[in-house]
Amino acid sequence: MRLRSEQGDQEILELLKVMSRMAKSAKKIEEITEVMDNISFQTTVLTLDANILSAESGKSWDGLSSVKNSVRDSAEEMYFQFNLLLEEVSDMKRFVGEKALRTTKSKDFN
């Protein structure tokens, strides 16, 4: 009986570790999505700036080129952040999958 109790305690500790790891991953995902949201907003503003500059006539091509570069930089940062997000989700799935596999392999406590 004591062995079963110790095994149950170990399972609870493993579950708490999984929950802690998932909470950390969720926080990191939240931070990444906030950066992506900010980049998206900045890109929208830059696009509006580009439309205004192009409407003003040909005298503002230097400004339009600058906006184009800023939009490109924002797109590159968005791509980088998106890949961070994918890595974090993949890590979380793998971690949870490993813990679930371990749990299904453990003995039945009934």
C-alpha beads as a LAMMPS data file, in Angstrom:
LAMMPS data file: protein, C-alpha beads

110 atoms
109 bonds

1 atom types
1 bond types

-500.0 500.0 xlo xhi
-500.0 500.0 ylo yhi
-500.0 500.0 zlo zhi

Masses

1 110.0

Atoms # bond

1 1 1 0.000 0.000 0.000
2 1 1 2.837 2.378 0.863
3 1 1 4.417 1.766 -2.542
4 1 1 1.171 2.779 -4.236
5 1 1 1.035 5.942 -2.141
6 1 1 4.606 6.844 -3.102
7 1 1 3.854 6.159 -6.754
8 1 1 0.764 8.364 -6.500
9 1 1 2.822 11.117 -4.929
10 1 1 5.348 10.819 -7.770
11 1 1 2.565 11.044 -10.372
12 1 1 1.240 14.203 -8.693
13 1 1 4.730 15.750 -8.729
14 1 1 5.070 14.925 -12.427
15 1 1 1.680 16.488 -13.104
16 1 1 2.713 19.632 -11.230
17 1 1 5.904 19.809 -13.304
18 1 1 3.877 19.525 -16.506
19 1 1 1.496 22.237 -15.357
20 1 1 4.391 24.522 -14.404
21 1 1 6.077 23.988 -17.782
22 1 1 2.824 24.644 -19.608
23 1 1 2.305 27.862 -17.629
24 1 1 5.806 29.031 -18.580
25 1 1 5.171 28.171 -22.230
26 1 1 1.829 29.964 -22.180
27 1 1 3.529 33.082 -20.780
28 1 1 6.223 32.933 -23.452
29 1 1 3.609 32.464 -26.175
30 1 1 1.720 35.462 -24.803
31 1 1 4.893 37.589 -24.943
32 1 1 5.647 36.493 -28.526
33 1 1 2.106 37.210 -29.700
34 1 1 2.262 40.676 -28.097
35 1 1 5.408 41.426 -30.111
36 1 1 3.720 40.111 -33.244
37 1 1 0.668 42.281 -32.563
38 1 1 2.879 45.365 -32.143
39 1 1 4.713 44.587 -35.384
40 1 1 1.414 44.141 -37.177
41 1 1 0.206 47.515 -35.933
42 1 1 3.463 49.221 -36.940
43 1 1 3.297 47.630 -40.383
44 1 1 -0.243 48.908 -40.840
45 1 1 0.833 52.429 -39.890
46 1 1 3.819 52.228 -42.239
47 1 1 1.579 51.071 -45.059
48 1 1 -0.700 54.049 -44.469
49 1 1 2.357 56.326 -44.504
50 1 1 3.440 54.814 -47.807
51 1 1 0.002 55.417 -49.295
52 1 1 0.065 59.041 -48.168
53 1 1 3.565 59.579 -49.560
54 1 1 2.707 58.032 -52.892
55 1 1 -0.422 60.189 -53.111
56 1 1 1.582 63.363 -52.539
57 1 1 3.383 62.955 -55.889
58 1 1 6.806 62.024 -57.078
59 1 1 8.654 64.439 -54.802
60 1 1 8.486 62.047 -51.844
61 1 1 10.119 58.951 -53.322
62 1 1 12.914 59.082 -50.744
63 1 1 10.361 58.904 -47.963
64 1 1 8.547 56.077 -49.729
65 1 1 11.787 54.120 -49.997
66 1 1 12.358 54.568 -46.270
67 1 1 8.853 53.325 -45.497
68 1 1 9.379 50.338 -47.799
69 1 1 12.534 49.408 -45.877
70 1 1 10.710 49.746 -42.556
71 1 1 7.896 47.498 -43.773
72 1 1 10.453 44.926 -44.926
73 1 1 12.215 45.047 -41.545
74 1 1 8.886 44.615 -39.776
75 1 1 8.009 41.648 -41.966
76 1 1 11.359 40.015 -41.174
77 1 1 10.810 40.529 -37.436
78 1 1 7.289 39.109 -37.719
79 1 1 8.694 36.035 -39.471
80 1 1 11.297 35.619 -36.700
81 1 1 8.660 35.960 -33.952
82 1 1 6.349 33.532 -35.744
83 1 1 9.131 30.943 -35.825
84 1 1 9.728 31.461 -32.088
85 1 1 6.044 30.836 -31.528
86 1 1 6.116 27.648 -33.592
87 1 1 9.165 26.397 -31.669
88 1 1 7.502 27.083 -28.324
89 1 1 4.302 25.289 -29.324
90 1 1 6.325 22.366 -30.649
91 1 1 8.351 22.165 -27.419
92 1 1 5.185 22.264 -25.342
93 1 1 3.551 19.509 -27.415
94 1 1 6.664 17.333 -27.155
95 1 1 6.984 17.892 -23.393
96 1 1 3.329 17.156 -22.714
97 1 1 3.484 14.137 -25.039
98 1 1 6.478 12.706 -23.168
99 1 1 4.714 13.146 -19.825
100 1 1 1.494 11.610 -21.159
101 1 1 3.422 8.615 -22.497
102 1 1 5.086 8.151 -19.120
103 1 1 1.736 8.347 -17.358
104 1 1 0.110 5.749 -19.614
105 1 1 3.041 3.405 -19.008
106 1 1 2.729 3.727 -15.224
107 1 1 0.860 1.065 -13.270
108 1 1 -2.846 1.293 -12.667
109 1 1 -3.497 2.368 -9.091
110 1 1 -6.978 0.825 -8.843

Bonds

1 1 1 2
2 1 2 3
3 1 3 4
4 1 4 5
5 1 5 6
6 1 6 7
7 1 7 8
8 1 8 9
9 1 9 10
10 1 10 11
11 1 11 12
12 1 12 13
13 1 13 14
14 1 14 15
15 1 15 16
16 1 16 17
17 1 17 18
18 1 18 19
19 1 19 20
20 1 20 21
21 1 21 22
22 1 22 23
23 1 23 24
24 1 24 25
25 1 25 26
26 1 26 27
27 1 27 28
28 1 28 29
29 1 29 30
30 1 30 31
31 1 31 32
32 1 32 33
33 1 33 34
34 1 34 35
35 1 35 36
36 1 36 37
37 1 37 38
38 1 38 39
39 1 39 40
40 1 40 41
41 1 41 42
42 1 42 43
43 1 43 44
44 1 44 45
45 1 45 46
46 1 46 47
47 1 47 48
48 1 48 49
49 1 49 50
50 1 50 51
51 1 51 52
52 1 52 53
53 1 53 54
54 1 54 55
55 1 55 56
56 1 56 57
57 1 57 58
58 1 58 59
59 1 59 60
60 1 60 61
61 1 61 62
62 1 62 63
63 1 63 64
64 1 64 65
65 1 65 66
66 1 66 67
67 1 67 68
68 1 68 69
69 1 69 70
70 1 70 71
71 1 71 72
72 1 72 73
73 1 73 74
74 1 74 75
75 1 75 76
76 1 76 77
77 1 77 78
78 1 78 79
79 1 79 80
80 1 80 81
81 1 81 82
82 1 82 83
83 1 83 84
84 1 84 85
85 1 85 86
86 1 86 87
87 1 87 88
88 1 88 89
89 1 89 90
90 1 90 91
91 1 91 92
92 1 92 93
93 1 93 94
94 1 94 95
95 1 95 96
96 1 96 97
97 1 97 98
98 1 98 99
99 1 99 100
100 1 100 101
101 1 101 102
102 1 102 103
103 1 103 104
104 1 104 105
105 1 105 106
106 1 106 107
107 1 107 108
108 1 108 109
109 1 109 110
